[in-house]
Amino acid sequence: MYKGFILALVAMLSLQPVHAKPPSSWDFRNWDEAVAQSTAEKKPLFIMFGYEDCQWCEHLYRRGMNDSGLEARYKQSVVLTYVDTKSNMPDRELVMPGGERITHAELIKRFQAYPTPSWVFISPKGALLHGNRNGKSTTRELQLDVDKALAKL
């Protein structure tokens, strides 16, 4: 009986909701600010797609994006923005680098943001440089992703 109680307790605890938010120290910008900065500084835009209850997003944030060297590399090389794929504003209009207007839902569809987490790097003019989706990505793999994107500039 005691064993059954412990198993039930462990099961309940494992079902607690995840609150996956990108690491605050990475300084993700809101969409409009990030696009303006990308254009002004002529840096690629790194778009991270995720949502709050995404367990793989949480895994990536804690195990892949926890390296200060990687964080510094991204901050130096790209402008970071986060897109919540489960936002309640699918019709919100966004202006892409290069000036194209697109809705939030169209952005997610265009870059095939599911499954999450996924990410893309786009040039300051709006061209796709590189993309990936893998919640199990390591720091090394994230480093290779930014290198591949920058090599296409």
C-alpha positions in Angstrom: 0.0 0.0 0.0 2.8 2.4 0.9 4.6 1.5 -2.4 1.4 2.4 -4.3 1.1 5.7 -2.6 4.6 6.7 -3.5 4.1 5.7 -7.1 0.9 7.7 -7.3 2.7 10.7 -5.8 5.6 10.5 -8.2 3.1 10.2 -11.1 1.2 13.3 -10.0 4.4 15.3 -9.5 5.6 14.4 -13.0 2.4 15.8 -14.5 2.9 19.3 -13.2 2.8 21.9 -15.9 6.0 23.1 -17.4 6.7 26.8 -17.6 9.2 27.0 -20.4 10.4 30.5 -21.0 13.6 31.4 -22.8 16.5 32.2 -20.5 16.0 35.9 -19.5 19.7 36.5 -19.6 19.7 35.9 -23.3 17.8 39.2 -23.8 15.2 38.1 -26.3 13.6 41.2 -27.8 9.9 41.7 -28.8 9.3 41.3 -32.5 9.2 44.9 -33.6 12.3 45.9 -31.6 14.2 42.8 -32.8 13.4 43.5 -36.5 14.4 47.1 -36.2 17.7 46.2 -34.4 18.4 43.5 -37.0 17.9 46.0 -39.8 19.9 48.8 -38.2 22.8 46.7 -37.1 22.7 44.5 -40.2 22.7 41.3 -38.0 20.7 38.2 -38.7 17.5 37.7 -36.7 17.3 34.5 -34.6 13.7 33.5 -34.2 13.1 31.0 -31.4 9.6 29.3 -31.6 8.2 27.7 -28.5 5.4 27.9 -26.0 5.1 27.9 -22.3 4.0 24.3 -21.7 6.6 22.8 -24.1 8.6 20.3 -22.2 11.3 20.0 -24.9 11.6 23.8 -24.9 12.3 23.7 -21.2 14.9 20.9 -21.8 16.6 23.0 -24.4 16.7 26.1 -22.3 18.2 24.2 -19.3 20.6 21.9 -21.1 21.5 23.5 -24.4 21.3 27.2 -23.8 22.9 27.2 -20.3 26.5 27.9 -21.6 27.7 31.5 -21.0 30.1 31.3 -24.0 27.2 30.3 -26.3 25.0 33.0 -24.9 27.8 35.6 -25.6 28.3 34.3 -29.1 24.5 34.7 -29.9 24.3 38.1 -28.4 27.3 39.3 -30.3 26.3 37.8 -33.7 22.5 37.9 -34.0 19.4 39.7 -32.7 17.2 37.4 -30.7 13.4 37.2 -30.7 10.9 34.7 -29.3 7.6 33.7 -30.9 5.0 32.0 -28.9 3.4 29.4 -31.2 0.3 29.2 -29.1 -0.3 32.9 -29.0 -3.9 34.0 -28.9 -3.2 36.6 -31.7 -2.8 34.5 -34.9 -4.0 37.4 -37.0 -1.5 39.9 -35.5 0.4 41.5 -38.4 4.2 41.4 -38.2 6.6 43.3 -40.4 9.5 41.0 -41.5 13.0 42.2 -42.1 12.9 43.6 -45.6 9.4 45.0 -45.1 7.1 42.1 -46.0 3.9 42.0 -43.9 2.8 38.6 -42.5 0.5 37.4 -39.8 1.7 35.6 -36.7 0.0 32.4 -38.1 1.7 32.8 -41.5 5.1 33.2 -39.8 4.6 29.9 -38.0 3.5 28.1 -41.1 6.2 29.5 -43.3 9.0 28.4 -41.0 7.4 25.2 -40.1 7.7 26.0 -36.4 6.2 22.7 -35.2 7.3 20.7 -33.4 8.7 23.1 -30.9 11.3 24.1 -30.0 12.4 25.2 -33.4 14.4 28.2 -34.7 15.5 30.0 -37.8 18.0 32.6 -38.6 17.0 35.1 -41.2 19.1 37.8 -42.8 18.4 41.5 -42.2 16.7 41.5 -45.6 14.4 38.5 -44.8 16.2 35.6 -46.5 16.3 32.3 -44.6 19.9 31.5 -43.6 19.4 28.3 -41.5 16.9 26.6 -39.4 16.6 23.7 -37.0 14.2 22.0 -34.6 15.5 19.7 -31.8 14.7 20.1 -28.2 17.6 17.8 -27.4 20.2 20.1 -29.1 23.4 20.5 -27.2 25.4 23.7 -26.7 27.8 22.4 -29.4 24.9 21.9 -31.9 23.5 25.4 -31.2 27.0 26.8 -31.8 27.1 25.0 -35.2 23.7 26.4 -36.1 24.8 30.0 -35.6 28.1 29.3 -37.5 26.1 27.9 -40.4 23.8 30.9 -40.5 26.6 33.4 -40.3 28.5 31.6 -43.1 25.6 32.4 -45.5 25.7 36.1 -45.0 
